[in-house]
Amino acid sequence: MKAIVFGGSGFLGSHVVDELIKRGYEVTIFDSRPSKYYSKTIVGDVLDYDSVEQSIKGQDIVYNFIANADIDTINPIDTLTTNVIGNAYILNASCNSGVKRYVFASSIYVYSNKGSFYSSSKRCCEDIIKDYENEYHLPFTIIRYGSLYGPRANEFNWIHKAIKQAMTENKITRKGDGEELREYIYVQDAASLSVDILSDEFRNESVNITGNQQLKIKDLHIMIREMLNKDITLEYVPATDWKSHYNITPYAFKPQIAKKLTSNQSHDLGQGLLECMEEIANEASL
């Protein structure tokens, strides 16, 4: 089986590539930059339809991880163009090539009134994907991810940012009061589940992939401080200009139903944080 991973050079996408290869798939990456971890990469623009269509020919499985995802610095036009039009291009090319499964990386923010244009772009994409299945019978699986952390994280990943600031500045700054709740999931656990969903059970389904337990932001800060064994200041800033993030739950009342998928074998949070710390220390030569 052949699989192409759009956005396969990025944080989650690169781990999904690893998992697909482990399970015997022949994998190609399509991304705007070369992969640090895998040589078979098509460097291209998701808004170049001819390149997208050519790259999908002969593929059995298509993953789409390409998105403008930094909620705090989001630009409406860039976000909607990349997330919605880019997704439509990949969808249409997948349909024309007879792809066996289209897998879309969505977000639990689709349940929320938060998330700004990132959230609305993901909801729009989900509707378009379902229209392609209704009109052209393109099989799909939509994955709504929770809060991810782990190796290879980008600079706006919050746990990566917090650990790096703690190690380099001896403080962690966070907008809010620290009482916010999150269900963190280690990226390799999420990647494994992201390949499990290729089974027939999840054909034409929406799936939630999140952590197994809720944790307060403040408790996570304390964990990081204790693990680093340093005098780290925890600084909470009023979130009056930070309206796009949820506090306790992403769920707002609207009819969005999905299955929740978890694993019996998952990484311990402390172990995962240690791996993040080691990676950041090596990068910063600490």
Secondary structure as GFF3:
##gff-version 3
##sequence-region A 1 286
A	DSSP	beta_strand	2	6	.	.	.	ID=ss1
A	DSSP	alpha_helix	11	22	.	.	.	ID=ss2
A	DSSP	beta_strand	26	31	.	.	.	ID=ss3
A	DSSP	beta_strand	41	43	.	.	.	ID=ss4
A	DSSP	alpha_helix	49	56	.	.	.	ID=ss5
A	DSSP	beta_strand	61	64	.	.	.	ID=ss6
A	DSSP	three_ten_helix	71	73	.	.	.	ID=ss7
A	DSSP	alpha_helix	76	80	.	.	.	ID=ss8
A	DSSP	pi_helix	81	85	.	.	.	ID=ss9
A	DSSP	alpha_helix	86	96	.	.	.	ID=ss10
A	DSSP	beta_strand	101	107	.	.	.	ID=ss11
A	DSSP	three_ten_helix	108	111	.	.	.	ID=ss12
A	DSSP	alpha_helix	116	136	.	.	.	ID=ss13
A	DSSP	beta_strand	140	145	.	.	.	ID=ss14
A	DSSP	beta_strand	147	149	.	.	.	ID=ss15
A	DSSP	alpha_helix	158	169	.	.	.	ID=ss16
A	DSSP	beta_strand	171	175	.	.	.	ID=ss17
A	DSSP	beta_strand	181	182	.	.	.	ID=ss18
A	DSSP	beta_strand	184	186	.	.	.	ID=ss19
A	DSSP	alpha_helix	187	196	.	.	.	ID=ss20
A	DSSP	three_ten_helix	200	202	.	.	.	ID=ss21
A	DSSP	beta_strand	205	209	.	.	.	ID=ss22
A	DSSP	beta_strand	215	216	.	.	.	ID=ss23
A	DSSP	alpha_helix	217	228	.	.	.	ID=ss24
A	DSSP	beta_strand	233	237	.	.	.	ID=ss25
A	DSSP	beta_strand	259	261	.	.	.	ID=ss26
A	DSSP	alpha_helix	269	284	.	.	.	ID=ss27
###
